Amino acid sequence: MEIAFSRLSERVARFTINGVSTSFANMLRRAMISEVPTLAIDDVLIYDNTSVLFDEMLAHRLGLIPLRTNLDHYRSRAECTCEGAGCPICTATYTLSVEGPRTVRSSDLIPQDPDTTPAEADIPIIELEEDQKIVLEAHAIVGTGKEHAKWQATTACGYKNYPVIRVDEKCDGCGMCIDECPRDVLESGNGKIRVIGGRQELCSLCRLCERACLAGGIGTEPAIHIDADENRFIFMVESDGSMPVLEIIERALQYIRKTSDDLVDVMKEITGEGTV
């Protein structure tokens, strides 16, 4: 398996994986979405709420705010020695006390641990009018996206097969396929059609170029062929800010490896291999 990054920042990654099956590619996508743990507000103690929102709606909005997560410090309550009671190892605490008139934003959430601030400071929560106020305490715990969407570490995560573009010798360079391509992947050169350097990955596999070539009346088969590499995939992943996108990828791969090892151990136990 080979991985090559064409874009990598704190929030966004675009990379190509070569030498894997469609099943593995989809397993990696699902692991990044639903198996990477993050912090999210799960319990809210509301002491005063004279806003237009019901307590439940306010708590729901708070739960969807991405929180910076350091998994070297925080662990799930199921793994914590406090046995779910709530402690600094499994629970991050926030307070919010705001009076109107003003817009309440995610930056108004004051964390007990400064390393667990909201990933974005300007997320609007509610608009308070004169004499309206909110006073509350919120507790965030570690969970995964398969439990609830508020624990998803990604805002976008998908893949596509790597496009393979082939131009036959019978191409007469008419340019009809160039006009039809929605991604500007093709160009004309030396009387032939060719792929613009560095833009092949942008091909959406729509095959409009093939249809345009057939419409040109050069024969029963197009001179340009679009195929998908079944063992090579382009991934696009965007983090919600709770952790760097590279950490999301690494933890998803760790989850896949651990799950595979656990399955191997179970199979060995069933078949009796490795026992004396």
Sine and cosine of phi, psi and omega as CSV:
sin_phi,cos_phi,sin_psi,cos_psi,sin_omega,cos_omega
0.00,0.00,0.73,-0.68,0.01,-1.00
-0.84,-0.53,0.68,-0.73,0.03,-1.00
-0.84,-0.55,0.77,-0.63,0.03,-1.00
-0.75,-0.66,0.80,-0.59,0.00,-1.00
-1.00,-0.06,0.76,-0.65,0.12,-0.99
-0.98,-0.20,-0.28,0.96,0.07,-1.00
-0.45,-0.90,0.74,-0.67,0.01,-1.00
-0.48,-0.88,0.88,-0.48,0.08,-1.00
-0.70,-0.72,-0.13,-0.99,0.01,-1.00
-0.89,0.46,-0.58,0.82,-0.12,-0.99
-0.95,-0.31,-0.48,0.88,-0.17,-0.99
-0.79,-0.61,0.66,-0.75,0.08,-1.00
-0.70,-0.71,0.69,-0.72,0.13,-0.99
-0.79,-0.61,0.85,-0.52,-0.06,-1.00
-0.56,-0.83,0.31,-0.95,0.00,-1.00
-0.90,-0.44,0.74,-0.68,0.09,-1.00
-0.93,-0.37,0.79,-0.62,-0.02,-1.00
-0.87,-0.49,0.63,-0.78,0.07,-1.00
1.00,0.02,0.46,0.89,0.04,-1.00
-0.78,-0.63,0.26,-0.96,0.01,-1.00
-1.00,0.00,0.20,-0.98,0.07,-1.00
-0.88,0.47,-0.58,0.81,0.01,-1.00
-0.88,0.47,-0.67,0.74,0.01,-1.00
-0.92,0.38,-0.67,0.74,0.00,-1.00
-0.86,0.51,-0.68,0.73,0.00,-1.00
-0.94,0.33,-0.56,0.83,0.05,-1.00
-0.90,0.43,-0.64,0.77,0.04,-1.00
-0.91,0.41,-0.67,0.74,0.03,-1.00
-0.87,0.50,-0.74,0.67,-0.03,-1.00
-0.91,0.40,-0.57,0.82,0.01,-1.00
-0.92,0.39,-0.65,0.76,0.02,-1.00
-0.91,0.41,-0.57,0.82,-0.03,-1.00
-0.98,0.21,-0.69,0.72,-0.22,-0.97
-0.88,-0.48,-0.07,1.00,-0.09,-1.00
-0.86,-0.51,0.02,1.00,0.03,-1.00
-1.00,-0.06,0.88,-0.47,-0.08,-1.00
-0.95,0.31,0.60,-0.80,0.12,-0.99
-0.60,-0.80,0.19,-0.98,0.11,-0.99
-1.00,0.06,0.61,-0.79,0.13,-0.99
-0.43,-0.90,0.55,-0.83,0.01,-1.00
-0.92,0.39,0.80,-0.60,-0.07,-1.00
-0.83,-0.56,-0.29,0.96,-0.04,-1.00
-0.64,-0.77,0.79,-0.61,-0.05,-1.00
-0.79,-0.61,0.80,-0.60,0.10,-1.00
-0.97,-0.22,0.94,-0.33,-0.06,-1.00
-0.99,-0.16,0.90,-0.43,-0.01,-1.00
-1.00,0.00,-0.51,0.86,0.01,-1.00
-0.43,-0.91,0.76,-0.65,0.03,-1.00
-0.52,-0.85,0.99,-0.15,0.04,-1.00
-0.95,-0.31,0.35,0.94,0.03,-1.00
-0.99,0.17,-0.01,-1.00,-0.01,-1.00
-0.99,0.15,-0.15,0.99,-0.02,-1.00
-1.00,-0.03,0.64,-0.77,0.16,-0.99
-0.91,0.40,0.39,-0.92,0.00,-1.00
-0.83,0.56,-0.67,0.74,-0.05,-1.00
-0.90,0.43,-0.65,0.76,0.00,-1.00
-0.93,0.37,-0.63,0.78,0.04,-1.00
-0.90,0.44,-0.69,0.72,0.03,-1.00
-0.89,0.45,-0.61,0.79,0.02,-1.00
-0.89,0.46,-0.69,0.72,0.02,-1.00
-0.90,0.44,-0.64,0.77,0.03,-1.00
-0.90,0.44,-0.61,0.79,-0.02,-1.00
-0.91,0.42,-0.43,0.90,-0.05,-1.00
-1.00,0.02,0.03,1.00,0.03,-1.00
-0.98,0.17,0.86,-0.51,0.02,-1.00
-0.91,0.42,0.70,-0.72,-0.01,-1.00
-0.88,-0.48,0.67,-0.74,0.05,-1.00
-0.89,0.46,0.73,-0.69,-0.15,-0.99
-0.79,-0.61,0.81,-0.58,0.11,-0.99
-0.93,-0.37,0.98,-0.18,-0.07,-1.00
-0.96,0.27,-0.11,0.99,0.12,-0.99
-0.98,0.22,-0.31,0.95,0.01,-1.00
-0.96,-0.28,-0.65,0.76,-0.08,-1.00
-0.98,-0.20,0.58,-0.82,0.06,-1.00
-0.71,-0.71,0.25,-0.97,0.00,-1.00
-0.94,0.35,0.40,-0.92,-0.01,-1.00
-0.91,0.42,-0.48,0.88,0.02,-1.00
-0.91,0.41,-0.44,0.90,-0.03,-1.00
-0.99,-0.16,-0.10,0.99,-0.10,-0.99
-0.99,0.11,0.53,-0.85,-0.02,-1.00
-0.95,0.31,-0.24,0.97,0.02,-1.00
-0.98,0.21,-0.11,0.99,0.06,-1.00
0.86,0.51,0.64,0.77,0.09,-1.00
1.00,0.03,0.03,1.00,-0.01,-1.00
-0.95,0.33,-0.46,0.89,-0.02,-1.00
0.98,-0.19,0.91,-0.41,0.00,-1.00
-0.55,-0.83,0.14,-0.99,-0.03,-1.00
-0.88,0.47,-0.24,0.97,0.01,-1.00
-0.99,0.10,-0.46,0.89,-0.05,-1.00
-0.86,-0.51,-0.08,1.00,-0.08,-1.00
-0.70,-0.72,0.76,-0.65,0.12,-0.99
-0.96,-0.28,0.76,-0.65,-0.09,-1.00
-0.95,-0.31,0.65,-0.76,0.01,-1.00
-0.75,-0.66,0.49,-0.87,0.13,-0.99
-0.82,-0.57,0.48,-0.88,0.04,-1.00
-0.59,-0.81,0.83,-0.55,0.03,-1.00
-0.63,-0.78,0.96,-0.28,-0.11,-0.99
-0.67,-0.74,0.62,-0.79,0.09,-1.00
-0.85,-0.52,0.56,-0.83,0.01,-1.00
-0.99,0.13,0.14,-0.99,0.09,1.00
-1.00,0.04,0.77,-0.64,0.05,-1.00
-0.03,-1.00,0.22,-0.98,0.09,-1.00
-1.00,-0.08,0.82,-0.58,0.05,-1.00
-0.99,0.14,0.80,-0.60,-0.03,-1.00
-0.84,-0.54,0.19,-0.98,-0.05,-1.00
-0.87,0.50,-0.45,0.89,0.02,-1.00
-0.92,0.38,-0.26,0.96,0.04,-1.00
-0.98,0.21,-0.23,0.97,0.10,-1.00
-0.96,0.27,0.89,-0.46,-0.04,-1.00
-0.99,-0.14,0.93,-0.38,-0.03,-1.00
-0.99,0.13,0.58,-0.82,0.12,-0.99
-0.94,0.35,-0.57,0.82,0.07,-1.00
-0.97,-0.26,0.91,-0.41,-0.06,-1.00
-0.89,0.45,-0.24,0.97,0.02,-1.00
-0.99,0.13,-0.04,1.00,-0.04,-1.00
-0.89,-0.45,0.54,0.84,0.02,-1.00
-0.91,0.42,0.38,-0.93,0.11,-0.99
-0.84,0.55,0.61,-0.79,-0.05,-1.00
-0.90,0.43,-0.50,0.87,0.05,-1.00
-0.81,-0.59,0.71,-0.70,-0.08,-1.00
-1.00,0.09,-0.35,0.93,-0.16,-0.99
-0.95,-0.31,0.41,0.91,0.06,-1.00
-0.96,0.28,0.89,-0.46,-0.01,-1.00
-0.96,0.29,0.68,-0.73,0.01,-1.00
-0.96,-0.27,-0.76,0.65,-0.01,-1.00
-0.26,-0.97,0.43,-0.90,0.08,-1.00
-0.98,-0.18,0.86,-0.51,0.02,-1.00
-0.99,-0.15,0.68,-0.73,0.07,-1.00
-0.99,-0.11,-0.02,-1.00,-0.01,-1.00
-0.85,0.53,0.70,-0.71,0.04,-1.00
0.95,0.33,0.15,0.99,0.10,-0.99
-0.99,-0.14,0.57,-0.82,0.01,-1.00
-0.46,-0.89,0.31,-0.95,0.05,-1.00
-0.70,-0.71,0.76,-0.64,0.09,-1.00
-0.73,-0.68,0.86,-0.52,-0.05,-1.00
-0.42,-0.91,0.20,-0.98,0.11,-0.99
-0.76,-0.65,0.75,-0.67,-0.06,-1.00
-0.84,-0.54,0.59,-0.81,0.01,-1.00
-0.86,-0.51,0.80,-0.60,0.02,-1.00
-0.96,-0.29,0.65,-0.76,0.03,-1.00
-0.77,-0.63,0.23,-0.97,-0.02,-1.00
-1.00,0.08,0.73,-0.69,0.06,-1.00
-0.46,-0.89,-0.05,-1.00,0.00,-1.00
-0.81,-0.58,0.32,-0.95,-0.05,-1.00
-0.89,0.46,-0.39,0.92,0.02,-1.00
-0.95,0.31,-0.30,0.95,0.07,-1.00
-1.00,0.08,-0.67,0.74,-0.01,-1.00
-0.27,-0.96,0.52,-0.85,-0.04,-1.00
-0.89,0.46,-0.39,0.92,-0.03,-1.00
-0.92,0.39,-0.30,0.95,0.04,-1.00
-0.99,-0.10,0.11,0.99,0.05,-1.00
-0.95,0.31,0.76,-0.65,-0.01,-1.00
-0.99,0.12,-0.24,0.97,-0.06,-1.00
-0.92,-0.40,0.56,-0.83,0.16,-0.99
-0.99,-0.16,-0.38,0.93,0.07,-1.00
-0.53,-0.85,0.70,-0.71,-0.01,-1.00
-0.36,-0.93,0.93,-0.37,-0.01,-1.00
-0.38,-0.92,0.13,-0.99,0.00,-1.00
-0.52,-0.85,0.26,-0.97,0.12,-0.99
-0.56,-0.83,0.38,-0.92,0.09,-1.00
-0.90,0.43,0.55,-0.84,0.02,-1.00
-0.94,0.35,0.80,-0.60,-0.04,-1.00
-0.96,0.26,0.65,-0.76,0.07,-1.00
-0.89,-0.45,0.88,-0.48,-0.05,-1.00
-0.91,-0.40,0.83,-0.55,-0.04,-1.00
-0.78,-0.62,0.75,-0.66,0.00,-1.00
-0.91,-0.42,0.82,-0.57,-0.01,-1.00
-0.97,0.25,0.24,-0.97,0.05,-1.00
-0.93,0.38,-0.42,0.91,-0.04,-1.00
-0.97,0.26,-0.03,1.00,0.04,-1.00
-0.88,0.47,0.78,-0.63,-0.01,-1.00
-0.98,-0.19,0.10,0.99,0.06,-1.00
0.93,0.37,0.50,0.87,-0.05,-1.00
-0.91,0.42,-0.46,0.89,0.06,-1.00
1.00,0.06,0.04,1.00,0.00,-1.00
-0.89,0.45,-0.57,0.82,0.01,-1.00
-0.93,0.36,-0.53,0.85,0.03,-1.00
-0.90,0.44,-0.68,0.73,-0.01,-1.00
-0.91,0.41,-0.49,0.87,-0.06,-1.00
-1.00,0.07,-0.37,0.93,-0.07,-1.00
-0.92,0.38,0.87,-0.49,-0.03,-1.00
-0.98,0.20,-0.21,0.98,-0.06,-1.00
-0.95,-0.32,0.08,1.00,-0.01,-1.00
0.80,0.60,0.79,0.61,-0.03,-1.00
-1.00,-0.03,-0.43,0.90,-0.13,-0.99
-0.96,-0.29,0.43,-0.90,0.10,-1.00
-0.55,-0.84,0.21,-0.98,0.00,-1.00
-0.96,-0.28,0.64,-0.77,0.02,-1.00
-0.33,-0.94,0.78,-0.62,0.00,-1.00
0.84,0.54,0.61,0.79,0.05,-1.00
0.97,0.24,0.17,0.99,0.00,-1.00
-0.76,-0.64,0.25,-0.97,0.08,-1.00
-0.99,-0.11,0.66,-0.75,0.02,-1.00
-0.59,-0.81,0.23,-0.97,0.00,-1.00
-1.00,0.09,0.73,-0.68,0.07,-1.00
-0.92,0.40,0.73,-0.69,-0.05,-1.00
-0.82,0.57,0.80,-0.61,0.05,-1.00
0.99,0.11,0.02,1.00,-0.05,-1.00
-0.93,-0.37,0.06,1.00,-0.03,-1.00
-0.88,0.48,-0.61,0.79,-0.02,-1.00
-0.90,0.43,-0.32,0.95,-0.02,-1.00
-0.98,0.19,-0.21,0.98,0.00,-1.00
-0.85,0.52,0.76,-0.65,-0.05,-1.00
-1.00,-0.08,0.08,1.00,0.01,-1.00
0.89,0.47,0.48,0.88,-0.03,-1.00
-0.97,0.23,-0.37,0.93,0.04,-1.00
0.90,0.43,0.36,0.93,0.10,-1.00
-0.90,0.43,-0.50,0.87,0.03,-1.00
-0.91,0.41,-0.60,0.80,0.04,-1.00
-0.90,0.44,-0.69,0.73,0.00,-1.00
-0.91,0.42,-0.63,0.77,0.02,-1.00
-0.91,0.42,-0.60,0.80,0.01,-1.00
-0.92,0.40,-0.66,0.75,0.05,-1.00
-0.91,0.42,-0.60,0.80,0.01,-1.00
-0.91,0.40,-0.34,0.94,0.03,-1.00
-0.96,0.29,-0.19,0.98,0.10,-1.00
0.97,0.25,0.54,0.84,-0.01,-1.00
-1.00,0.05,-0.11,0.99,-0.01,-1.00
0.41,-0.91,-0.22,-0.98,-0.01,-1.00
-1.00,0.03,-0.17,0.98,0.02,-1.00
-0.82,-0.57,0.64,-0.77,0.02,-1.00
-0.94,0.33,0.40,-0.91,0.04,-1.00
-1.00,0.10,-0.23,0.97,0.05,-1.00
-0.89,-0.45,0.67,-0.74,-0.08,-1.00
-0.79,-0.61,0.76,-0.65,0.02,-1.00
-0.92,-0.39,0.84,-0.54,0.02,-1.00
-0.75,-0.66,0.19,-0.98,0.02,-1.00
-0.89,-0.46,0.77,-0.64,0.07,-1.00
-0.96,0.29,0.89,-0.46,-0.10,-0.99
-0.96,0.27,-0.18,0.98,-0.03,-1.00
-0.85,-0.53,0.29,0.96,0.01,-1.00
-0.66,-0.75,0.74,-0.68,-0.14,-0.99
-0.69,-0.73,0.56,-0.83,0.07,-1.00
-0.96,-0.28,0.85,-0.53,0.00,-1.00
-0.96,-0.27,0.59,-0.81,0.14,-0.99
-0.78,-0.62,0.87,-0.49,-0.07,-1.00
-0.78,-0.63,0.72,-0.70,0.04,-1.00
-0.80,-0.60,0.80,-0.60,0.00,-1.00
-0.99,0.11,0.48,-0.88,0.08,-1.00
-0.99,0.11,0.03,1.00,0.02,-1.00
0.99,-0.17,-0.15,0.99,0.00,-1.00
-0.92,0.40,-0.51,0.86,0.06,-1.00
-0.40,-0.92,0.34,-0.94,0.02,-1.00
-0.87,0.50,0.56,-0.83,-0.06,-1.00
-0.89,0.46,-0.52,0.85,0.04,-1.00
-0.90,0.43,-0.60,0.80,0.05,-1.00
-0.92,0.39,-0.59,0.81,0.05,-1.00
-0.87,0.49,-0.71,0.70,0.00,-1.00
-0.89,0.45,-0.72,0.70,-0.04,-1.00
-0.89,0.45,-0.69,0.72,-0.03,-1.00
-0.94,0.34,-0.52,0.85,0.09,-1.00
-0.91,0.41,-0.66,0.75,0.03,-1.00
-0.92,0.39,-0.61,0.79,0.06,-1.00
-0.89,0.45,-0.64,0.77,0.03,-1.00
-0.89,0.45,-0.68,0.73,0.01,-1.00
-0.88,0.47,-0.69,0.73,-0.01,-1.00
-0.91,0.43,-0.69,0.72,0.00,-1.00
-0.90,0.44,-0.69,0.73,0.01,-1.00
-0.89,0.46,-0.64,0.77,0.02,-1.00
-0.91,0.41,-0.67,0.74,0.02,-1.00
-0.90,0.44,-0.64,0.77,0.02,-1.00
-0.90,0.43,-0.62,0.78,0.02,-1.00
-0.92,0.40,-0.64,0.77,0.04,-1.00
-0.88,0.47,-0.68,0.74,0.00,-1.00
-0.89,0.46,-0.65,0.76,0.02,-1.00
-0.91,0.42,-0.68,0.74,0.01,-1.00
-0.89,0.45,-0.63,0.78,0.03,-1.00
-0.91,0.42,-0.62,0.79,0.01,-1.00
-0.92,0.40,-0.63,0.78,-0.01,-1.00
-0.93,0.38,-0.68,0.73,-0.05,-1.00
-0.99,0.11,-0.21,0.98,0.01,-1.00
1.00,0.08,0.11,0.99,0.02,-1.00
-0.95,0.32,0.56,-0.83,0.04,-1.00
0.98,0.18,0.04,1.00,0.03,-1.00
-0.97,-0.23,0.47,-0.88,-0.02,-1.00
-1.00,-0.02,0.00,0.00,0.00,0.00
